[in-house]
Protein backbone atom coordinates (compact mmCIF):
# COMPACT_ATOMS: atom_id res chain seq x y z
CA UNK A 1 0.00 0.00 0.00
CA UNK A 2 1.44 3.36 -1.02
CA UNK A 3 1.99 5.93 1.69
CA UNK A 4 1.50 9.66 1.41
CA UNK A 5 5.07 10.78 0.92
CA UNK A 6 6.13 13.65 -1.28
CA UNK A 7 6.08 13.15 -5.01
CA UNK A 8 4.61 9.64 -5.16
CA UNK A 9 1.18 10.50 -6.56
CA UNK A 10 1.80 8.47 -9.71
CA UNK A 11 2.56 5.31 -7.75
CA UNK A 12 -0.43 5.84 -5.46
CA UNK A 13 -2.69 6.28 -8.49
CA UNK A 14 -1.28 3.22 -10.25
CA UNK A 15 -1.76 1.10 -7.13
CA UNK A 16 -5.33 2.33 -6.71
CA UNK A 17 -6.18 1.47 -10.31
CA UNK A 18 -4.68 -1.99 -9.84
CA UNK A 19 -6.70 -2.53 -6.68
CA UNK A 20 -9.88 -1.53 -8.52
CA UNK A 21 -9.09 -3.95 -11.34
CA UNK A 22 -8.60 -6.74 -8.79
CA UNK A 23 -12.06 -6.04 -7.36
CA UNK A 24 -13.45 -7.39 -10.62
CA UNK A 25 -13.23 -11.14 -10.07
CA UNK A 26 -12.77 -13.65 -12.87
CA UNK A 27 -16.50 -14.30 -13.14
CA UNK A 28 -17.04 -10.61 -13.92
CA UNK A 29 -14.21 -10.19 -16.43
CA UNK A 30 -15.19 -10.06 -20.08
CA UNK A 31 -13.68 -13.07 -21.87
CA UNK A 32 -10.87 -11.94 -24.14
CA UNK A 33 -12.50 -13.38 -27.26
CA UNK A 34 -15.66 -11.34 -26.59
CA UNK A 35 -13.97 -8.08 -25.77
CA UNK A 36 -15.04 -5.42 -28.27
CA UNK A 37 -12.27 -3.75 -30.30
CA UNK A 38 -11.07 -0.29 -29.36
CA UNK A 39 -12.60 1.16 -32.52
CA UNK A 40 -16.10 0.00 -31.54
CA UNK A 41 -17.40 3.34 -30.32
CA UNK A 42 -20.94 2.41 -29.22
CA UNK A 43 -20.64 -0.28 -26.54
CA UNK A 44 -24.22 -0.06 -25.29
CA UNK A 45 -24.98 -2.93 -27.65
CA UNK A 46 -22.35 -5.20 -26.07
CA UNK A 47 -24.52 -6.89 -23.40
CA UNK A 48 -27.08 -8.08 -25.95
CA UNK A 49 -24.73 -8.84 -28.82
CA UNK A 50 -21.85 -10.50 -26.97
CA UNK A 51 -23.72 -13.56 -25.75
CA UNK A 52 -22.00 -13.15 -22.37
CA UNK A 53 -25.23 -12.30 -20.56
CA UNK A 54 -28.01 -14.88 -20.24
CA UNK A 55 -31.67 -14.02 -20.88
CA UNK A 56 -32.51 -13.46 -17.21
CA UNK A 57 -29.54 -11.14 -16.70
CA UNK A 58 -30.56 -9.11 -19.74
CA UNK A 59 -34.20 -8.98 -18.65
CA UNK A 60 -33.22 -7.74 -15.20
CA UNK A 61 -30.64 -5.17 -16.27
CA UNK A 62 -32.87 -3.73 -18.98
CA UNK A 63 -35.81 -3.25 -16.62
CA UNK A 64 -36.75 0.02 -14.96
CA UNK A 65 -36.12 0.47 -11.24
CA UNK A 66 -39.84 0.52 -10.51
CA UNK A 67 -40.39 -2.69 -12.46
CA UNK A 68 -37.52 -4.35 -10.60
CA UNK A 69 -39.03 -3.32 -7.27
CA UNK A 70 -42.40 -4.76 -8.32
CA UNK A 71 -40.75 -8.02 -9.36
CA UNK A 72 -38.93 -8.30 -6.03
CA UNK A 73 -42.06 -7.44 -4.05
CA UNK A 74 -44.04 -10.11 -5.91
CA UNK A 75 -41.15 -12.56 -5.39
CA UNK A 76 -40.76 -13.10 -9.12
CA UNK A 77 -37.12 -12.11 -8.67
CA UNK A 78 -34.93 -12.10 -5.60
CA UNK A 79 -32.75 -9.19 -4.65
CA UNK A 80 -29.79 -11.54 -4.91
CA UNK A 81 -30.60 -12.33 -8.54
CA UNK A 82 -31.02 -8.65 -9.34
CA UNK A 83 -27.83 -7.63 -7.54
CA UNK A 84 -25.74 -10.32 -9.20
CA UNK A 85 -27.01 -9.27 -12.64
CA UNK A 86 -26.19 -5.61 -12.09
CA UNK A 87 -22.80 -6.40 -10.57
CA UNK A 88 -21.91 -8.30 -13.75
CA UNK A 89 -23.14 -5.52 -16.00
CA UNK A 90 -21.43 -2.82 -13.90
CA UNK A 91 -18.18 -4.77 -14.14
CA UNK A 92 -18.57 -4.81 -17.93
CA UNK A 93 -19.29 -1.08 -17.91
CA UNK A 94 -16.09 -0.47 -15.97
CA UNK A 95 -14.01 -2.51 -18.40
CA UNK A 96 -15.45 -0.65 -21.39
CA UNK A 97 -15.91 2.92 -20.10
CA UNK A 98 -13.79 3.30 -16.93
CA UNK A 99 -16.75 4.52 -14.89
CA UNK A 100 -16.08 3.12 -11.39
CA UNK A 101 -13.89 4.07 -8.44
CA UNK A 102 -14.97 1.24 -6.15
CA UNK A 103 -16.75 -2.06 -6.65
CA UNK A 104 -17.91 -4.34 -3.84
CA UNK A 105 -20.12 -7.14 -5.21
CA UNK A 106 -19.51 -9.55 -2.31
CA UNK A 107 -20.79 -7.00 0.19
CA UNK A 108 -23.71 -6.13 -2.08
CA UNK A 109 -24.75 -9.75 -2.52
CA UNK A 110 -24.61 -10.25 1.24
CA UNK A 111 -26.94 -7.27 1.74
CA UNK A 112 -29.26 -8.61 -0.96
CA UNK A 113 -29.41 -12.05 0.66
CA UNK A 114 -30.33 -10.53 4.01
CA UNK A 115 -33.13 -8.57 2.37
CA UNK A 116 -34.43 -11.73 0.68
CA UNK A 117 -34.34 -13.54 4.01
CA UNK A 118 -36.27 -10.71 5.69
CA UNK A 119 -38.96 -10.81 3.01
CA UNK A 120 -39.19 -14.57 3.21
CA UNK A 121 -39.54 -14.63 7.01
CA UNK A 122 -41.79 -11.63 7.53
CA UNK A 123 -43.58 -11.26 4.22
CA UNK A 124 -42.80 -7.55 4.43
CA UNK A 125 -40.48 -5.22 2.55
CA UNK A 126 -37.84 -3.29 4.47
CA UNK A 127 -38.84 -0.14 2.59
CA UNK A 128 -39.88 1.22 -0.80
CA UNK A 129 -36.43 0.56 -2.30
CA UNK A 130 -36.24 -3.00 -0.98
CA UNK A 131 -33.63 -4.98 -2.89
CA UNK A 132 -32.82 -2.33 -5.52
CA UNK A 133 -29.13 -1.86 -6.38
CA UNK A 134 -28.27 1.85 -6.37
CA UNK A 135 -24.93 3.24 -7.51
CA UNK A 136 -23.36 6.22 -5.76
CA UNK A 137 -21.07 8.97 -6.93
CA UNK A 138 -17.58 8.75 -5.45
CA UNK A 139 -18.09 11.59 -2.93
CA UNK A 140 -20.71 9.71 -0.92
CA UNK A 141 -18.93 8.34 2.14
CA UNK A 142 -19.37 4.66 2.95
CA UNK A 143 -17.63 3.26 6.01
CA UNK A 144 -14.42 1.53 4.98
CA UNK A 145 -14.42 2.90 1.42
CA UNK A 146 -12.33 5.68 -0.08
CA UNK A 147 -13.93 8.89 -1.28
CA UNK A 148 -11.00 10.28 -3.24
CA UNK A 149 -12.92 12.77 -5.41
CA UNK A 150 -10.03 12.33 -7.81
CA UNK A 151 -7.10 13.18 -5.49
CA UNK A 152 -4.13 10.88 -4.86
CA UNK A 153 -3.83 12.27 -1.32
CA UNK A 154 -7.25 10.81 -0.44
CA UNK A 155 -6.43 7.31 -1.66
CA UNK A 156 -6.33 4.73 1.14
CA UNK A 157 -8.16 7.10 3.49
CA UNK A 158 -11.33 5.06 4.08
CA UNK A 159 -14.35 6.83 5.49
CA UNK A 160 -15.08 6.37 9.18
CA UNK A 161 -18.76 7.23 8.75
CA UNK A 162 -21.50 7.07 6.16
CA UNK A 163 -23.00 10.02 4.38
CA UNK A 164 -26.48 10.53 5.79
CA UNK A 165 -28.02 9.68 2.41
CA UNK A 166 -26.23 6.33 2.46
CA UNK A 167 -27.90 5.54 5.79
CA UNK A 168 -31.26 6.74 4.45
CA UNK A 169 -30.99 4.51 1.39
CA UNK A 170 -30.05 1.54 3.54
CA UNK A 171 -33.13 2.08 5.72
CA UNK A 172 -35.26 2.24 2.58
CA UNK A 173 -33.92 -1.15 1.50
CA UNK A 174 -31.47 -0.17 -1.25
CA UNK A 175 -28.39 -2.25 -2.04
CA UNK A 176 -25.14 -0.33 -2.52
CA UNK A 177 -22.73 -2.04 -4.87
CA UNK A 178 -20.34 0.47 -6.44
CA UNK A 179 -19.08 4.06 -6.51
CA UNK A 180 -18.55 6.03 -9.69
CA UNK A 181 -15.88 8.24 -11.19
CA UNK A 182 -15.69 12.03 -10.97
CA UNK A 183 -13.30 14.77 -12.11
CA UNK A 184 -10.69 16.25 -9.78
CA UNK A 185 -12.52 17.97 -6.91
CA UNK A 186 -15.75 17.36 -8.87
CA UNK A 187 -15.20 20.75 -10.50
CA UNK A 188 -14.71 19.84 -14.18
CA UNK A 189 -17.55 19.25 -16.65
CA UNK A 190 -15.94 15.97 -17.75
CA UNK A 191 -15.10 13.02 -15.52
CA UNK A 192 -11.31 12.86 -15.59
CA UNK A 193 -8.72 12.89 -12.82
CA UNK A 194 -5.13 11.89 -12.16
CA UNK A 195 -6.03 8.80 -10.12
CA UNK A 196 -8.60 6.88 -12.17
CA UNK A 197 -8.26 8.57 -15.54
CA UNK A 198 -11.10 9.43 -17.90
CA UNK A 199 -14.62 8.01 -18.11
CA UNK A 200 -15.89 7.72 -21.68
CA UNK A 201 -19.40 7.84 -23.12
CA UNK A 202 -20.76 4.34 -23.76
CA UNK A 203 -22.77 5.63 -26.74
CA UNK A 204 -19.57 6.85 -28.40
CA UNK A 205 -16.27 6.36 -26.62
CA UNK A 206 -14.71 9.29 -28.48
CA UNK A 207 -17.12 11.57 -26.60
CA UNK A 208 -17.42 12.66 -23.00
CA UNK A 209 -20.00 11.32 -20.58
CA UNK A 210 -19.91 14.72 -18.88
CA UNK A 211 -19.17 15.68 -15.33
CA UNK A 212 -18.94 15.76 -12.56
CA UNK A 213 -21.37 12.83 -12.25
CA UNK A 214 -20.06 11.30 -15.47
CA UNK A 215 -19.25 7.94 -13.94
CA UNK A 216 -22.90 7.65 -12.99
CA UNK A 217 -24.17 8.70 -16.41
CA UNK A 218 -21.88 6.22 -18.19
CA UNK A 219 -22.79 3.35 -15.85
CA UNK A 220 -26.55 3.96 -16.07
CA UNK A 221 -26.53 4.46 -19.84
CA UNK A 222 -24.67 1.18 -20.27
CA UNK A 223 -27.26 -0.55 -18.09
CA UNK A 224 -24.89 -1.22 -15.21
CA UNK A 225 -27.16 0.43 -12.63
CA UNK A 226 -30.93 0.84 -12.56
CA UNK A 227 -30.64 4.11 -10.65
CA UNK A 228 -27.78 6.21 -9.35
CA UNK A 229 -27.17 9.29 -7.24
CA UNK A 230 -25.01 12.18 -8.39
CA UNK A 231 -24.46 15.75 -7.25
CA UNK A 232 -24.81 19.18 -8.83
CA UNK A 233 -23.10 22.49 -7.98
CA UNK A 234 -22.88 23.98 -11.46
CA UNK A 235 -24.58 21.36 -13.61
CA UNK A 236 -22.92 18.16 -12.43
CA UNK A 237 -26.13 16.14 -12.62
CA UNK A 238 -27.66 17.75 -15.68
CA UNK A 239 -24.54 17.95 -17.86
CA UNK A 240 -23.68 14.22 -17.72
CA UNK A 241 -27.34 13.30 -18.05
CA UNK A 242 -27.50 15.40 -21.20
CA UNK A 243 -24.25 14.00 -22.59
CA UNK A 244 -25.63 10.46 -22.43
CA UNK A 245 -29.36 11.05 -22.89
CA UNK A 246 -30.78 10.06 -19.49
CA UNK A 247 -33.02 11.76 -16.91
CA UNK A 248 -32.12 13.63 -13.75
CA UNK A 249 -33.58 16.01 -11.19
CA UNK A 250 -31.58 18.94 -9.85
CA UNK A 251 -33.46 19.71 -6.61
CA UNK A 252 -33.26 22.90 -4.62
CA UNK A 253 -31.01 22.78 -1.59
CA UNK A 254 -32.70 21.29 1.44
CA UNK A 255 -34.93 18.69 -0.19
CA UNK A 256 -32.34 15.85 -0.12
CA UNK A 257 -29.69 15.47 2.56
CA UNK A 258 -26.10 16.41 1.64
CA UNK A 259 -24.71 15.81 5.13
CA UNK A 260 -21.36 14.04 5.61
CA UNK A 261 -20.35 13.92 1.95
CA UNK A 262 -16.83 14.55 0.69
CA UNK A 263 -16.21 17.79 -1.17
CA UNK A 264 -13.31 19.11 -3.19
CA UNK A 265 -14.22 22.60 -1.95
CA UNK A 266 -15.14 21.75 1.63
CA UNK A 267 -16.93 24.56 3.44
CA UNK A 268 -17.86 26.46 0.26
CA UNK A 269 -21.48 27.53 0.69
CA UNK A 270 -21.80 30.58 -1.55
CA UNK A 271 -23.46 28.24 -4.04
CA UNK A 272 -24.80 25.05 -2.51
CA UNK A 273 -24.17 21.57 -3.83
CA UNK A 274 -27.20 19.30 -4.06
CA UNK A 275 -27.68 15.66 -4.98
CA UNK A 276 -30.31 13.90 -7.01
CA UNK A 277 -31.25 10.73 -8.88
CA UNK A 278 -30.18 9.74 -12.38
CA UNK A 279 -32.08 7.10 -14.34
CA UNK A 280 -33.12 5.95 -17.80
CA UNK A 281 -36.70 7.13 -17.31
CA UNK A 282 -38.65 9.81 -15.49
CA UNK A 283 -40.82 7.39 -13.52
CA UNK A 284 -37.78 6.09 -11.63
CA UNK A 285 -36.61 9.63 -10.83
CA UNK A 286 -40.02 10.43 -9.36
CA UNK A 287 -40.24 7.20 -7.38
CA UNK A 288 -36.80 7.69 -5.84
CA UNK A 289 -37.46 11.35 -5.02
CA UNK A 290 -40.68 10.62 -3.17
CA UNK A 291 -39.12 7.72 -1.26
CA UNK A 292 -36.16 9.80 -0.08
CA UNK A 293 -38.26 12.82 0.92
CA UNK A 294 -40.72 10.56 2.74
CA UNK A 295 -37.78 9.20 4.78
CA UNK A 296 -37.82 12.52 6.71
CA UNK A 297 -34.09 13.19 6.61
CA UNK A 298 -34.77 16.49 8.39
CA UNK A 299 -34.78 14.42 11.58
CA UNK A 300 -31.11 13.57 10.89
CA UNK A 301 -29.77 16.57 8.97
CA UNK A 302 -30.57 20.07 10.29
CA UNK A 303 -30.16 21.56 6.80
CA UNK A 304 -32.93 19.45 5.28
CA UNK A 305 -36.19 21.35 5.07
CA UNK A 306 -39.14 19.61 6.77
CA UNK A 307 -41.24 19.59 3.61
CA UNK A 308 -43.08 16.30 3.05
CA UNK A 309 -43.62 15.09 -0.50
CA UNK A 310 -46.46 17.15 -1.91
CA UNK A 311 -48.68 15.38 -4.45
CA UNK A 312 -49.21 17.59 -7.50
CA UNK A 313 -52.03 17.01 -9.91
CA UNK A 314 -50.84 16.74 -13.47
CA UNK A 315 -51.26 20.23 -14.86
CA UNK A 316 -53.36 20.98 -17.91
CA UNK A 317 -51.89 23.60 -20.19
CA UNK A 318 -48.51 24.94 -19.17
CA UNK A 319 -47.27 28.49 -19.53
CA UNK A 320 -43.63 28.27 -20.57
CA UNK A 321 -40.99 30.83 -21.48
CA UNK A 322 -38.20 29.70 -23.80
CA UNK A 323 -34.53 30.48 -23.28
CA UNK A 324 -33.36 30.28 -26.91
CA UNK A 325 -29.85 31.34 -25.93
CA UNK A 326 -28.33 32.80 -22.80
CA UNK A 327 -26.73 35.82 -24.47
CA UNK A 328 -23.25 34.31 -24.13
CA UNK A 329 -23.17 31.06 -26.11
CA UNK A 330 -25.63 29.99 -28.78
CA UNK A 331 -26.64 26.32 -28.68
CA UNK A 332 -24.96 24.16 -31.32
CA UNK A 333 -27.22 23.15 -34.26
CA UNK A 334 -28.55 19.86 -32.82
CA UNK A 335 -29.63 21.58 -29.60
CA UNK A 336 -31.12 24.53 -31.44
CA UNK A 337 -33.16 22.19 -33.66
CA UNK A 338 -34.28 20.14 -30.66
CA UNK A 339 -35.45 23.27 -28.87
CA UNK A 340 -37.38 24.49 -31.92
CA UNK A 341 -39.04 21.11 -32.52
CA UNK A 342 -39.99 20.74 -28.86
CA UNK A 343 -41.53 24.21 -28.76
CA UNK A 344 -43.61 23.43 -31.85
CA UNK A 345 -44.85 20.17 -30.28
CA UNK A 346 -45.75 21.97 -27.07
CA UNK A 347 -47.75 24.52 -29.05
CA UNK A 348 -49.49 21.76 -30.99
CA UNK A 349 -50.44 20.11 -27.69
CA UNK A 350 -52.08 23.34 -26.56
CA UNK A 351 -49.44 24.58 -24.14
CA UNK A 352 -48.83 28.31 -24.07
CA UNK A 353 -45.41 29.62 -25.02
CA UNK A 354 -45.48 33.03 -23.37
CA UNK A 355 -42.41 34.26 -25.23
CA UNK A 356 -38.65 34.37 -25.02
CA UNK A 357 -36.97 34.35 -21.63
CA UNK A 358 -34.86 37.49 -21.63
CA UNK A 359 -31.26 36.32 -21.02
CA UNK A 360 -29.96 39.70 -19.90
CA UNK A 361 -29.27 38.53 -16.33
CA UNK A 362 -27.45 35.36 -17.34
CA UNK A 363 -24.07 36.94 -17.93
CA UNK A 364 -24.07 38.19 -14.34
CA UNK A 365 -25.10 34.76 -13.07
CA UNK A 366 -22.28 33.03 -14.93
CA UNK A 367 -19.79 35.59 -13.63
CA UNK A 368 -20.98 35.16 -10.03
CA UNK A 369 -20.69 31.37 -10.24
CA UNK A 370 -17.13 31.58 -11.55
CA UNK A 371 -16.09 34.00 -8.82
CA UNK A 372 -17.67 31.92 -6.06
CA UNK A 373 -15.91 28.74 -7.21
CA UNK A 374 -12.44 30.30 -6.94
CA UNK A 375 -13.05 32.62 -3.99
CA UNK A 376 -10.49 30.75 -1.88
CA UNK A 377 -7.79 31.33 -4.47
CA UNK A 378 -7.67 27.62 -5.25
CA UNK A 379 -6.35 26.82 -1.77
CA UNK A 380 -8.79 23.95 -1.15
CA UNK A 381 -7.64 22.13 -4.25
CA UNK A 382 -3.98 22.98 -3.69
CA UNK A 383 -4.17 21.58 -0.14
CA UNK A 384 -5.30 18.23 -1.56
CA UNK A 385 -2.72 18.20 -4.37
CA UNK A 386 0.26 19.19 -2.23
CA UNK A 387 0.75 16.12 0.01
CA UNK A 388 1.71 13.95 -2.97
CA UNK A 389 2.89 16.75 -5.29
CA UNK A 390 0.07 15.85 -7.64
CA UNK A 391 0.01 18.34 -10.52
CA UNK A 392 -2.88 20.61 -11.44
CA UNK A 393 -4.97 19.26 -14.26
CA UNK A 394 -5.11 21.66 -17.23
CA UNK A 395 -8.91 21.90 -16.89
CA UNK A 396 -8.39 23.56 -13.50
CA UNK A 397 -6.16 26.38 -14.63
CA UNK A 398 -8.62 28.95 -13.29
CA UNK A 399 -8.24 27.55 -9.77
CA UNK A 400 -4.45 27.50 -9.96
CA UNK A 401 -4.34 31.17 -10.97
CA UNK A 402 -7.08 32.56 -8.72
CA UNK A 403 -6.59 35.17 -6.01
CA UNK A 404 -8.16 34.53 -2.63
CA UNK A 405 -10.88 36.92 -1.51
CA UNK A 406 -10.77 38.40 1.97
CA UNK A 407 -13.74 38.19 4.30
CA UNK A 408 -15.06 41.63 3.34
CA UNK A 409 -14.88 40.89 -0.39
CA UNK A 410 -16.56 37.53 0.14
CA UNK A 411 -19.41 39.18 1.99
CA UNK A 412 -19.80 41.63 -0.86
CA UNK A 413 -19.97 38.68 -3.25
CA UNK A 414 -22.76 37.21 -1.13
CA UNK A 415 -24.64 40.50 -1.41
CA UNK A 416 -24.25 40.44 -5.19
CA UNK A 417 -25.55 36.88 -5.26
CA UNK A 418 -28.59 37.79 -3.15
CA UNK A 419 -29.39 40.73 -5.40
CA UNK A 420 -29.07 38.50 -8.46
CA UNK A 421 -31.50 36.01 -6.92
CA UNK A 422 -33.98 38.81 -6.23
CA UNK A 423 -33.60 40.23 -9.75
CA UNK A 424 -34.14 36.80 -11.30
CA UNK A 425 -37.26 36.20 -9.23
CA UNK A 426 -38.63 39.61 -10.18
CA UNK A 427 -38.08 38.79 -13.85
CA UNK A 428 -39.89 35.49 -13.34
CA UNK A 429 -42.86 37.25 -11.73
CA UNK A 430 -42.97 39.79 -14.57
CA UNK A 431 -44.21 37.02 -16.90
CA UNK A 432 -47.39 36.61 -14.88
CA UNK A 433 -48.36 33.03 -14.04
CA UNK A 434 -45.25 31.38 -15.41
CA UNK A 435 -44.91 27.63 -14.87
CA UNK A 436 -41.45 26.96 -16.22
CA UNK A 437 -38.55 27.94 -18.44
CA UNK A 438 -37.62 25.55 -21.25
CA UNK A 439 -33.92 25.79 -22.02
CA UNK A 440 -30.97 23.86 -23.39
CA UNK A 441 -29.27 21.79 -20.70
CA UNK A 442 -25.96 22.55 -22.41
CA UNK A 443 -25.07 24.10 -25.77
CA UNK A 444 -23.95 20.64 -26.90
CA UNK A 445 -25.40 17.21 -27.57
CA UNK A 446 -22.04 16.15 -26.18
CA UNK A 447 -18.43 16.85 -27.21
CA UNK A 448 -15.08 15.20 -27.80
CA UNK A 449 -12.95 14.60 -24.72
CA UNK A 450 -11.47 17.85 -23.45
CA UNK A 451 -13.82 20.12 -25.41
CA UNK A 452 -16.54 20.84 -22.82
CA UNK A 453 -16.01 24.55 -22.27
CA UNK A 454 -19.28 26.09 -21.09
CA UNK A 455 -21.59 25.37 -18.14
CA UNK A 456 -23.59 28.61 -18.15
CA UNK A 457 -26.93 27.06 -19.07
CA UNK A 458 -26.89 24.89 -15.95
CA UNK A 459 -24.81 27.03 -13.59
CA UNK A 460 -27.15 30.03 -13.46
CA UNK A 461 -29.85 27.82 -11.95
CA UNK A 462 -27.45 26.74 -9.21
CA UNK A 463 -26.95 30.38 -8.30
CA UNK A 464 -30.72 30.96 -7.97
CA UNK A 465 -31.25 27.41 -6.59
CA UNK A 466 -34.15 26.53 -8.88
CA UNK A 467 -35.55 23.03 -9.38
CA UNK A 468 -34.80 21.58 -12.81
CA UNK A 469 -35.18 18.35 -14.77
CA UNK A 470 -32.89 17.46 -17.66
CA UNK A 471 -34.57 15.09 -20.10
CA UNK A 472 -33.83 13.59 -23.53
CA UNK A 473 -36.31 15.28 -25.86
CA UNK A 474 -36.47 12.60 -28.54
CA UNK A 475 -34.16 14.38 -30.99
CA UNK A 476 -30.80 12.98 -32.04
CA UNK A 477 -27.98 14.91 -33.67
CA UNK A 478 -28.09 14.51 -37.44
CA UNK A 479 -25.12 15.47 -39.61
CA UNK A 480 -27.45 16.07 -42.56
CA UNK A 481 -29.79 18.40 -40.68
CA UNK A 482 -27.47 20.01 -38.16
CA UNK A 483 -25.01 21.88 -40.35
CA UNK A 484 -22.65 24.41 -38.77
CA UNK A 485 -24.36 27.73 -38.09
CA UNK A 486 -23.39 31.00 -39.75
CA UNK A 487 -25.06 33.08 -37.02
CA UNK A 488 -23.05 35.83 -35.41
CA UNK A 489 -21.10 34.69 -32.35
CA UNK A 490 -22.19 36.16 -29.03
CA UNK A 491 -18.74 35.98 -27.38
CA UNK A 492 -15.27 34.51 -27.74
CA UNK A 493 -16.38 31.33 -25.99
CA UNK A 494 -19.37 31.14 -28.32
CA UNK A 495 -16.93 31.27 -31.25
CA UNK A 496 -14.85 28.47 -29.68
CA UNK A 497 -17.88 26.28 -29.09
CA UNK A 498 -19.11 26.61 -32.67
CA UNK A 499 -15.65 26.34 -34.23
CA UNK A 500 -15.19 22.97 -32.54
CA UNK A 501 -18.67 21.72 -33.42
CA UNK A 502 -18.32 18.56 -35.53
CA UNK A 503 -21.62 17.24 -36.95
CA UNK A 504 -20.02 13.95 -38.01
CA UNK A 505 -18.62 13.27 -34.55
CA UNK A 506 -21.88 13.77 -32.64
CA UNK A 507 -24.15 12.21 -35.27
CA UNK A 508 -26.76 10.02 -33.62
CA UNK A 509 -26.23 11.32 -30.08
CA UNK A 510 -29.37 12.13 -28.10
CA UNK A 511 -30.15 15.76 -27.32
CA UNK A 512 -31.47 16.88 -23.95
CA UNK A 513 -33.27 19.99 -22.75
CA UNK A 514 -34.03 21.18 -19.25
CA UNK A 515 -37.29 22.31 -17.72
CA UNK A 516 -36.76 24.81 -14.91
CA UNK A 517 -39.29 25.60 -12.19
CA UNK A 518 -38.96 27.98 -9.29
CA UNK A 519 -37.19 27.17 -6.05
CA UNK A 520 -38.38 24.12 -4.07
CA UNK A 521 -40.80 23.05 -6.79
CA UNK A 522 -39.45 19.53 -7.28
CA UNK A 523 -42.85 17.85 -7.38
CA UNK A 524 -44.18 20.44 -9.82
CA UNK A 525 -41.24 20.31 -12.23
CA UNK A 526 -41.42 16.51 -12.37
CA UNK A 527 -45.14 16.57 -13.16
CA UNK A 528 -44.60 19.30 -15.76
CA UNK A 529 -41.85 17.25 -17.39
CA UNK A 530 -44.35 14.42 -17.80
CA UNK A 531 -46.60 16.84 -19.65
CA UNK A 532 -43.76 17.93 -21.89
CA UNK A 533 -42.84 14.33 -22.67
CA UNK A 534 -46.43 13.56 -23.51
CA UNK A 535 -46.52 16.51 -25.91
CA UNK A 536 -43.34 15.25 -27.55
CA UNK A 537 -44.55 11.67 -27.88
CA UNK A 538 -48.04 11.00 -26.47
CA UNK A 539 -48.00 7.23 -26.92
CA UNK A 540 -44.67 6.64 -25.19
CA UNK A 541 -45.64 8.08 -21.83
CA UNK A 542 -49.38 7.49 -21.50
CA UNK A 543 -48.94 4.13 -19.80
CA UNK A 544 -46.32 5.53 -17.42
CA UNK A 545 -48.66 8.36 -16.44
CA UNK A 546 -51.42 5.89 -15.62
CA UNK A 547 -49.08 3.91 -13.39
CA UNK A 548 -47.84 7.03 -11.61
CA UNK A 549 -51.39 8.29 -10.97
CA UNK A 550 -52.08 5.05 -9.15
CA UNK A 551 -48.98 5.50 -6.96
CA UNK A 552 -49.25 9.20 -6.19
Buried (B, 14 or more C-beta within 10 A) or exposed (E): EBEBEEEBBBBBBBBBBEBBEEBBEEEBEBEEEEBBEEEEBEBBEBBEEBEBBEEEBBBBBBBBBBBBBBBBBEEEBBBBBBBBBBBBBBBBBBBBBBBBBBBBBEBBBBBBBBBBEBBEEEEEBBBBBBBBBBBBBBBBBBEEBBBBBBBBBBBBEEBEEBBBBBBBBBEBBBBBBBBBBBBBBBBBBBBBBBBBEBBBBBBBBBBBBBBBBBBBBBBBBBBBBBBBBBBBBBBBBBBBBBBBBBBBBBBBBBBBBBBBBBBBBEEBEBBBBBBBBBBBBBBBBBBBBBBBBEBEBBEBBEBBEEBEBEEBEEBEEBBBBBBBBBBBBBBBBBBBBBBEBBBEBBEEBEBBBBEEBEBEBBBBBBBBBBBBBBBBBBBBBEEBBEBBBBEBBEBBEEBBEBEEBEEEEBEEBBEBBEEBBEBBBEBBEEBEEBBBBBBBBBBBBBBBBEBBBBBBBBBBBBBBBBBBBBBBBBBBBBBEEBEEBEEEBBBEBBEBBBEBBBBEBBBEBBBBBBBBBBBBBBBBBBBBBBBBBBBBEEEEBEEBBEBBEEEB
